[in-house]
Amino acid sequence: MKENTLQFHNTLYIDTKRFTALWAFSEAVFGGILGILKVPFAGLLLSGAATIFISLIGRYSENKNEILHSTLLVILVKAVVSPYSSLSSYFAIALQGMMGYIFFKHIKNIKVSSILLGFFSETFSAVQRVLVLTILFGFTFWEALDSFTHYIFNQIGVERYLYPFSLSIFSVMFYIIIHMIAGIYIGSKVVKIPEWIESRTDIVYPLHSSFYYKMDAFKLNLKKKKKRWWKKPSGMAIIAFSILYMILSYYSKELGLYRSYEILMMLIRSVIITFVWFSIISPYIQKRFSKFLEKNKFDHAPEINKIIVLFPSIKRLINYAWFMSKGEIGIFRIIKFLSDTTALLLSAEIDEEQDLYHNWIE
C-alpha cells in the first residue's frame, strides 16, 4: 500500500471537469449512500447537490454551453454506473442542466442564477413526486386521507374546531414549500462556497493513506433493479393505510362502505398502471433512449472514463467524512457528515485510480 499524506488545501479547486465528476457521482452513487444512511428528504439533498455543482460549472466556465456538455456526461455516466435508473431520473438531470444553462447564460448575476436554479430544481423534484403519487393512486388517495383525518378528529371531538382542515392539501403544500425554501437557501449559499471552504480548519485528516484506503463504510450494489412501489417503505405505508381504512369503513357509517370499494379500486388501479408502465411503456421508451445512450457513450468514451476513474477516490473521501463524524449522533451526525463531505469533495485532492474501479462496485 502506498503511503502518502491526504492533502487538503482549504481552497476551492476551480475545475469544471471536477465539478462534472462530482455531479455525476452524486446522481449515480450518492443517492445509494443516503439510502444506506436512511436520510430523510434524500431527493431534496440530491437536487441541492445538483444545484451546487451546476452553479459552480456555470460560475467558472467561460462558455456556458459547458453546462449542457456536463449534463450529457452526467446522464451517460449514470447510465454506465447505475444502469437500472428510472427514466424520470434522467429527465430530472436533463431539466436541471437545461435550467442551469438558461439562467447562467442569460442572467449575469451569479447569485440570482444560483437561487433561481435551486428554487426551480427543488420545486420540480417535489412536484414530480406528488404528480407520480397522484397518477398512481388518483385523487382517491387524497380524498381518503382527508376523510380518515376528519373521522379521527370527530372521534376525539375536535372536528368542529378544525373543519375544513385538509390534511392532503396541507401535506402537499408543506412538502413543496420545504423544497422551495431549501432551493432558495442552497442557491444563495453557493456563491459563498469559496470563502466557506477557506474557513474550514476544523477537519482532522489521517497521516497516511493506508488508514484512508482501508475504510469502506458504504458497500453498494449499483446493478440491482429498482424496487416496485409496493416494496418500498412508503408503498407499504400506503397499503397499510388502505387496509386500515377499508376495515374501518365496514364498521363506520361516517366513512361509508362504498369508500372501501373505492380504496380497493385505487390499489387495483395502481397495480395496473405499474404493470402497464414497466411492461409496455417504459421498455418502449427505454429501447429508443438506449440507442441515444449507446451512440453517445461511444462518442464520449474518453471523457466518461476520466470521470468514472475518479469515483473510488470520491467514495473514500465520503467514507472518511462519515468515519470522522462518529463523535456526533442522530441528525447532528448527518449534518456534520454532509458538511464535511461537501468541503472535502470541493477542496481535497482526487486521484485517478483506474485499477480500483471494478473492485469498488461489488
C-alpha positions, 0 to 999 in steps of 0.5 A, spaced: 500 500 500 502 506 498 503 511 503 502 518 502 499 524 506 491 526 504 492 533 502 487 538 503 488 545 501 482 549 504 481 552 497 476 551 492 479 547 486 476 551 480 475 545 475 469 544 471 471 537 469 471 536 477 465 539 478 462 534 472 465 528 476 462 530 482 455 531 479 455 525 476 457 521 482 452 524 486 446 522 481 449 515 480 452 513 487 450 518 492 443 517 492 445 509 494 449 512 500 443 516 503 439 510 502 444 506 506 444 512 511 436 512 511 436 520 510 430 523 510 428 528 504 434 524 500 431 527 493 431 534 496 439 533 498 440 530 491 437 536 487 441 541 492 447 537 490 445 538 483 444 545 484 451 546 487 455 543 482 451 546 476 452 553 479 459 552 480 460 549 472 456 555 470 460 560 475 467 558 472 466 556 465 467 561 460 462 558 455 456 556 458 454 551 453 459 547 458 453 546 462 449 542 457 456 538 455 456 536 463 449 534 463 450 529 457 456 526 461 452 526 467 446 522 464 451 517 460 455 516 466 449 514 470 447 510 465 454 506 465 454 506 473 447 505 475 444 502 469 437 500 472 435 508 473 428 510 472 427 514 466 424 520 470 431 520 473 434 522 467 429 527 465 430 530 472 438 531 470 436 533 463 431 539 466 436 541 471 442 542 466 437 545 461 435 550 467 442 551 469 444 553 462 438 558 461 439 562 467 447 562 467 447 564 460 442 569 460 442 572 467 449 575 469 448 575 476 451 569 479 447 569 485 440 570 482 442 564 477 444 560 483 437 561 487 433 561 481 436 554 479 435 551 486 428 554 487 426 551 480 430 544 481 427 543 488 420 545 486 420 540 480 423 534 484 417 535 489 412 536 484 414 530 480 413 526 486 406 528 488 404 528 480 407 520 480 403 519 487 397 522 484 397 518 477 398 512 481 393 512 486 388 518 483 385 523 487 382 517 491 388 517 495 387 524 497 380 524 498 381 518 503 386 521 507 382 527 508 376 523 510 380 518 515 383 525 518 376 528 519 373 521 522 379 521 527 378 528 529 370 527 530 372 521 534 376 525 539 371 531 538 375 536 535 372 536 528 368 542 529 374 546 531 378 544 525 373 543 519 375 544 513 382 542 515 385 538 509 390 534 511 392 532 503 392 539 501 396 541 507 401 535 506 402 537 499 403 544 500 408 543 506 412 538 502 413 543 496 414 549 500 420 545 504 423 544 497 422 551 495 425 554 501 431 549 501 432 551 493 432 558 495 437 557 501 442 552 497 442 557 491 444 563 495 449 559 499 453 557 493 456 563 491 459 563 498 462 556 497 469 559 496 470 563 502 466 557 506 471 552 504 477 557 506 474 557 513 474 550 514 480 548 519 476 544 523 477 537 519 482 532 522 485 528 516 489 521 517 497 521 516 497 516 511 493 513 506 493 506 508 488 508 514 484 512 508 484 506 503 482 501 508 475 504 510 469 502 506 463 504 510 458 504 504 458 497 500 453 498 494 450 494 489 449 499 483 446 493 478 440 491 482 433 493 479 429 498 482 424 496 487 416 496 485 412 501 489 409 496 493 416 494 496 418 500 498 417 503 505 412 508 503 408 503 498 407 499 504 405 505 508 400 506 503 397 499 503 397 499 510 393 505 510 388 502 505 387 496 509 386 500 515 381 504 512 377 499 508 376 495 515 374 501 518 369 503 513 365 496 514 364 498 521 363 506 520 357 509 517 361 516 517 366 513 512 361 509 508 362 502 505 362 504 498 369 508 500 372 501 501 370 499 494 373 505 492 380 504 496 380 497 493 379 500 486 385 505 487 390 499 489 387 495 483 388 501 479 395 502 481 397 495 480 395 496 473 398 502 471 405 499 474 404 493 470 402 497 464 408 502 465 414 497 466 411 492 461 409 496 455 411 503 456 417 504 459 421 498 455 418 502 449 421 508 451 427 505 454 429 501 447 429 508 443 433 512 449 438 506 449 440 507 442 441 515 444 445 512 450 449 507 446 451 512 440 453 517 445 457 513 450 461 511 444 462 518 442 464 520 449 468 514 451 474 518 453 471 523 457 466 518 461 472 514 463 476 520 466 470 521 470 468 514 472 476 513 474 475 518 479 469 515 483 473 510 488 477 516 490 470 520 491 467 514 495 473 514 500 473 521 501 465 520 503 467 514 507 472 518 511 467 524 512 462 519 515 468 515 519 470 522 522 463 524 524 462 518 529 463 523 535 456 526 533 449 522 533 442 522 530 441 528 525 447 532 528 451 526 525 448 527 518 449 534 518 456 534 520 457 528 515 454 532 509 458 538 511 464 535 511 463 531 505 461 537 501 468 541 503 472 535 502 469 533 495 470 541 493 477 542 496 481 535 497 485 532 492 482 526 487 486 521 484 485 517 478 485 510 480 483 506 474 485 499 477 480 500 483 474 501 479 471 494 478 473 492 485 469 498 488 462 496 485 461 489 488 
